[in-house]
Structure formats: structure tokens, C-alpha cells
């Protein structure tokens, strides 16, 4: 049974845009996530859920990089202009992302 939220999520998963996919345990779904990624010779770096009978192999060092990425997004969301997206133009918003990224990197 496909719910409305699942069809929206499937539309967002364009497996052709990347060769390596980093995700947490919540995305450990064979038919919905992993099989489409592997069908285009992609690499799914997704740990298995704890209740999976046959755990899948994944690159643990690459998965640890996800933590750094999540921390970066948490830091830039502390800036109000990014968190609320005040800028109306995408170019202004991207400029703010670049500026705040430099500030985060320098600190």
C-alpha cells in the first residue's frame, strides 16, 4: 500500500544525481531506496536496521563523514537568515550560505 507521503518521497529520490548515497538507518528499505540506487551502479552507504536478519555491508568510514555534514548544517541553521530563508532570490540565499559557511569554517 502506497501512502501519499511515500509517493512524495519517491519523487524526491532521483538516484541518477549521485553515485554515493549517505543516509541513516531510517532509509534501510530494499525496494524503495537501496535497489534503485544499486540499479544505476550507485553505492548506498546506509547501515542496516537493528532488526534486519541479514545485515548489509557498508563503508563505515564514509558513513562517519555524514556526521560532519550534519554538524555543518546544524551550525549554519543557527543563523536566522538561513533558518527562516528571508531572501527572496535564490542567488541572495546562496550568497548568504557562502558567507555563513566561511564564518563557520573560520571559527
N, C-alpha and C positions, 0 to 999 in steps of 0.2 A: 504494500500500500504506500503510495507516494503522497506525502502531505504537501501543502502549499509551500512551507518553508524549505523542504528538501528540493523542490524544483527551483527555487530561487538560488539556493546554494550551488546546485549543479550548474546553473548558468554562469556563476562566478568562477568556476573551476575550469579555466582554459589551460589544459595541460601542454599545449604547444608553446607557451611563452617561456618555459624554463626547462632545463634538463635535470635540475636537482630541486627537490621539494623538501623543505624543513617544516615539520609540523609536530604537534604534541600528540599524546595518546588518544585524544578525542577523535582524531582523523584516521584511526586504525580501522578502516572499513574496506574490505577487499573489493567488492563490486562497485562501490561508489567512488572511492578515491584511489586505491593502490593499483587496481587493474587498468584504469585509464592512463595512469602515469607510466606504468610498465609497457603498455601497448605502443607508446611512442618512444620507447627505449629510454625513459626517464628514470631517475634514481629517487626513490621515496625514502627519505631519512625520517622515518616515523617509528617510534618504539611501539611494541605490541602492548595491548591492554593486558592487565594482570590476569584476566580470566580467559585469555586465549589458550587453547590446548597446545598448539604448536607455535611457539614464539618465532617471529621473523627476525632475520639478521638485519642490522643497520649500523651505520658508521657512527660510533659513539662520540668520537672527537668532533666530527662535523655537527652532530646534534648539540654539543655543548656550545657551539657558536651561536645557536639560536638564543641562548641566554643573554649573550652580549647584545644581540639585535633587540630583544625585548626590553633590556635595560635602557638602550638608547631611545626607543620610543617612549618609555616612561619618563625619561629626562626631558625630552622636547615637549611632552604634553604638559609639563609644569608651567610652560609659558602660555599665558592666556590667549594670545593671538592664534596660536596653533591649536589649542584645545577647543576653542569655540569657532575657529575658522572665520574670523572677522572679514578678511579680504574677499572682495567680490570677484576679482580677477585671478585666474589660476597662476598667471605669471607673478603677481604680487605675493600670493601664498607660497609659491616655490622660492621666491627670494627670501621670504621670512624663514622658510625651512633651512635654506643655505646659511643665513646669518646666525640662526639659533644653533645650527649644527657646529658652526665654527666656535661659538661661545662654549658649547658643551665640550668640544674637543680641547679647547684651551684650558678649561678648568680641570 
